[in-house]
Amino acid sequence: MADKTIKTIEARELGEDDRAHIVTVFEEKIVPKLKLYQARIGSLGCGFAGDAYARWVVHFRPSGDDYEITELEYDEDGNGLDLDF
């Protein structure tokens, strides 16, 4: 069943609920790590939001003391990066 969900999300544009989920998880889990690593402009695979989003990529940049998502795009060859080293 999970494979069908993954293919469905990959095969279409992200809906508002999908985008909201990615943004929420990005803000809760990823932004603190970006701050810790003093990250700048970059891109990350969205696997952090769940396997269904593993082929999506979030582009981000600093915004004041925080970070903002500038773009979400599908990347067939995309892969994740574990920020818990």
BELRAPE-V987936 format. One line per field, one symbol per residue. psi: psi as a letter, one per 30 degrees, with the letter a starting at -180 (. if undefined). A space follows every 50 residues. Layout:
psi = ???
This chain:
psi = eeeeeeeeeefllkleeeeeeeeeeeeeeeeeeeeeghlakakkkgfffl efgfgkkkkllkjbgalkkfkklkjeglllkjgh.
